Every structure is written in C-alpha cells, then in structure tokens.
Amino acid sequence: MTVYTPRRDKETLTVPVKVVNSGKKRAFYRFRIRVTGTGGFDATASASAEVVGLYPDTSWPTALTVRDPGHTPPANPHITIVSVERDVYKSR
C-alpha cells in the first residue's frame, strides 16, 4: 500500500492511496489510515475492495476524504497506516 501526498481543502484532506496485489491469487483488501497534525487535527478513514477483489499484479488507486470537525486540516499532516487486511479469494 502506498500513500501519496494529500491535497488540502478548507475543511478536508484528500489522501490518495494505491493498493497493489503482489500475490498469486485474487484478494480482497480493507485498510484504515489515521491523519494527525497541528491544532489537534486527528481523524481516521477506511476503505475496502471487497466486491470484486484485486487480481494478481493489479492495483487499486483510490482517495480518502478525511475531516475532523472543528479543526483545520494541517499543512503538513502525519499519515499512519493503521491496518491493512488481505483476504485471499476462495472459489466455491
């Protein structure tokens, strides 16, 4: 999983993320990130690719919108990957 430089708006941060399936089987992914920064900004966001899953050697680019009501998004946020879960597809 790769996290790219976020884009700051008035009340939100948009955090681009890319998940890559480097395994040999189709897999489903769930992940969560935490964004902290100056002024008490502290928020988490999550996403999942559970409908179709990722085939081997494919990627899933997405972007998460993060907000913390009452706090201005920081200019230099600290982004932590809290969790990444990978479930391999099991055919019936």
C-alpha positions as a Markdown table, in Angstrom:
| # | Residue | x | y | z |
|---|---|---|---|---|
| 1 | Met | 0.0 | 0.0 | 0.0 |
| 2 | Thr | 1.3 | 3.4 | -1.0 |
| 3 | Val | 0.1 | 6.7 | 0.5 |
| 4 | Tyr | 0.7 | 9.8 | -1.6 |
| 5 | Thr | 0.8 | 13.5 | -0.7 |
| 6 | Pro | -2.6 | 14.7 | 0.4 |
| 7 | Arg | -4.5 | 17.7 | -1.1 |
| 8 | Arg | -5.7 | 20.2 | 1.5 |
| 9 | Asp | -9.1 | 21.9 | 1.1 |
| 10 | Lys | -10.8 | 24.3 | 3.5 |
| 11 | Glu | -12.3 | 21.5 | 5.8 |
| 12 | Thr | -10.9 | 18.3 | 4.4 |
| 13 | Leu | -7.8 | 16.4 | 3.3 |
| 14 | Thr | -7.9 | 14.2 | 0.3 |
| 15 | Val | -5.4 | 11.4 | 0.7 |
| 16 | Pro | -4.6 | 9.4 | -2.5 |
| 17 | Val | -3.8 | 5.7 | -1.8 |
| 18 | Lys | -2.8 | 2.8 | -4.0 |
| 19 | Val | -3.1 | -0.9 | -3.0 |
| 20 | Val | -1.2 | -3.5 | -5.1 |
| 21 | Asn | -1.9 | -7.2 | -5.1 |
| 22 | Ser | 1.5 | -8.7 | -5.5 |
| 23 | Gly | 0.2 | -12.2 | -4.5 |
| 24 | Lys | -0.6 | -15.1 | -6.8 |
| 25 | Lys | -4.3 | -15.2 | -6.1 |
| 26 | Arg | -7.2 | -12.7 | -6.3 |
| 27 | Ala | -7.6 | -10.9 | -2.9 |
| 28 | Phe | -9.9 | -8.6 | -1.1 |
| 29 | Tyr | -8.4 | -5.6 | 0.8 |
| 30 | Arg | -9.5 | -3.4 | 3.7 |
| 31 | Phe | -7.4 | -0.7 | 5.2 |
| 32 | Arg | -7.5 | 2.2 | 7.6 |
| 33 | Ile | -5.4 | 5.3 | 7.9 |
| 34 | Arg | -5.0 | 7.9 | 10.7 |
| 35 | Val | -4.2 | 11.6 | 10.0 |
| 36 | Thr | -2.9 | 13.8 | 12.7 |
| 37 | Gly | -1.4 | 17.3 | 12.7 |
| 38 | Thr | -1.2 | 20.7 | 14.3 |
| 39 | Gly | -4.1 | 22.3 | 16.0 |
| 40 | Gly | -5.4 | 18.9 | 17.3 |
| 41 | Phe | -6.4 | 17.5 | 14.0 |
| 42 | Asp | -6.9 | 13.8 | 14.4 |
| 43 | Ala | -9.1 | 11.7 | 12.1 |
| 44 | Thr | -9.3 | 8.2 | 10.6 |
| 45 | Ala | -10.7 | 6.9 | 7.4 |
| 46 | Ser | -11.1 | 3.5 | 5.8 |
| 47 | Ala | -11.8 | 1.8 | 2.5 |
| 48 | Ser | -12.4 | -1.7 | 1.2 |
| 49 | Ala | -12.2 | -3.5 | -2.1 |
| 50 | Glu | -14.5 | -6.4 | -1.3 |
| 51 | Val | -16.9 | -6.6 | -4.2 |
| 52 | Val | -14.6 | -8.0 | -7.0 |
| 53 | Gly | -11.2 | -8.0 | -5.3 |
| 54 | Leu | -7.9 | -7.4 | -6.9 |
| 55 | Tyr | -6.4 | -9.9 | -9.4 |
| 56 | Pro | -2.7 | -10.7 | -9.1 |
| 57 | Asp | -0.4 | -7.9 | -10.3 |
| 58 | Thr | -3.2 | -5.3 | -10.4 |
| 59 | Ser | -3.6 | -2.2 | -8.3 |
| 60 | Trp | -6.5 | -0.2 | -6.8 |
| 61 | Pro | -6.0 | 3.5 | -6.7 |
| 62 | Thr | -8.4 | 5.4 | -4.5 |
| 63 | Ala | -8.6 | 8.6 | -2.5 |
| 64 | Leu | -9.9 | 9.0 | 1.1 |
| 65 | Thr | -11.5 | 12.2 | 2.2 |
| 66 | Val | -10.6 | 13.0 | 5.8 |
| 67 | Arg | -12.1 | 15.6 | 8.1 |
| 68 | Asp | -12.0 | 16.4 | 11.8 |
| 69 | Pro | -15.0 | 18.8 | 12.6 |
| 70 | Gly | -13.8 | 21.9 | 14.4 |
| 71 | His | -10.2 | 21.5 | 13.2 |
| 72 | Thr | -8.5 | 22.9 | 10.2 |
| 73 | Pro | -6.6 | 20.4 | 8.1 |
| 74 | Pro | -2.9 | 20.7 | 8.8 |
| 75 | Ala | -0.5 | 21.9 | 6.1 |
| 76 | Asn | 1.9 | 19.0 | 6.9 |
| 77 | Pro | -0.2 | 16.1 | 8.1 |
| 78 | His | 1.3 | 13.0 | 9.6 |
| 79 | Ile | -0.4 | 9.9 | 8.0 |
| 80 | Thr | -0.2 | 6.5 | 9.6 |
| 81 | Ile | -1.4 | 3.2 | 8.1 |
| 82 | Val | -3.3 | 1.8 | 11.0 |
| 83 | Ser | -4.3 | -1.6 | 9.4 |
| 84 | Val | -4.3 | -3.5 | 6.1 |
| 85 | Glu | -6.3 | -6.7 | 5.9 |
| 86 | Arg | -6.0 | -9.1 | 2.9 |
| 87 | Asp | -8.3 | -12.0 | 2.3 |
| 88 | Val | -7.5 | -14.4 | -0.5 |
| 89 | Tyr | -10.4 | -15.3 | -2.8 |
| 90 | Lys | -11.7 | -18.8 | -2.2 |
| 91 | Ser | -13.5 | -20.4 | -5.1 |
| 92 | Arg | -16.6 | -22.4 | -4.3 |
